[in-house]
Amino acid sequence: KLLRDMPAGQFLKTMNDDYGKAIGRSCNFCHDVNHWDSDVRKEKATTRIMIAMEDSINNSPAYLPRLKNREGDWPRIECVTCHRGMNEPNHALLPP
């Protein structure tokens, strides 16, 4: 629903190399492998919410562009920024 305009080859690469590796999971974590287009798994819905959050943060002039003393392109976040290869975000870097 969110990545419809992406070519199929790029879509599969994004699913495997970006999302899958970022959370340390394989396809069947979010997908019913017998019904790929099914939306019954809550993990798939959660992923869509997280993708929307990432897009909001990356594309809003209110967030990352406001960081001072940055050179080059705006900084960006990705799934791996917080998840670091784990299903649950790595809380070790968050303040207590």
Sequence and secondary structure as in RCSB ss.txt:
>XXXX:A:sequence
KLLRDMPAGQFLKTMNDDYGKAIGRSCNFCHDVNHWDSDVRKEKATTRIMIAMEDSINNSPAYLPRLKNREGDWP
RIECVTCHRGMNEPNHALLPP
>XXXX:A:secstr
  STTS HHHHHHIIIIIIIHHHT  GGGTSBTTBTT    HHHHHHHHHHHHHHHHHH TTSGGG SS  SS  
   HHHHHTTSSS  GGGS  
